[in-house]
Structure formats: structure tokens, C-alpha cells
Amino acid sequence: MPPTQLLTQRLRETLAARGQGHGAVAVRATLTQDGRVVGQRSFAANAPAPSGDAPGDAPGGARALAAASDDVIAQLSAWLAAAR
């Protein structure tokens, strides 16, 4: 598999009214081979904070960011598997 470079574009928790916050993750992946770019794609995901968490609640924000990260990782893994 060609070397992969990841650039984090966004890693953010949005605070809103109770039950309306969310985590957002965005990355750009670049595949290179022999110094040439052979593929590039952006991935993004949002996940809601648990509905019972108060705005600004660190554990709820961490759970939302973890869920969004898991989604981006799944998207990236599928893209890399197809690039083989």
C-alpha cells in the first residue's frame, strides 16, 4: 500500500442547548508513491453529544468526538482498502 499522509482539518465540539451539541471531525488523506500523489480525498463526520449532557459537558463532548472519529476512520479504511 502506498504511504498515506493525514491532515486534520477540523476537530471541534459545538456547544448548543442541552442535547443539541455535536462533535465534528474532518481530515484529508493523501496517498503517495515514489514521491507522486496517486490519490487524495477528504473525509468528514458529525456525531451528536448524548442528549442528557449539559452544554459544555466535557465527557459528552469527548463521546461525540470519539463517535465522529470512528466514522471517519471507517470511511478512510474503506477508501484505503479499495486503493490496494
PyMOL commands that set and color helices and strands:
alter all, ss='L'
color gray80, all
select helices_A, chain A and resi 58-83
alter helices_A, ss='H'
color red, helices_A
select strands_A, chain A and resi 4-14+22-33+36-48
alter strands_A, ss='S'
color yellow, strands_A
deselect
rebuild
show_as cartoon
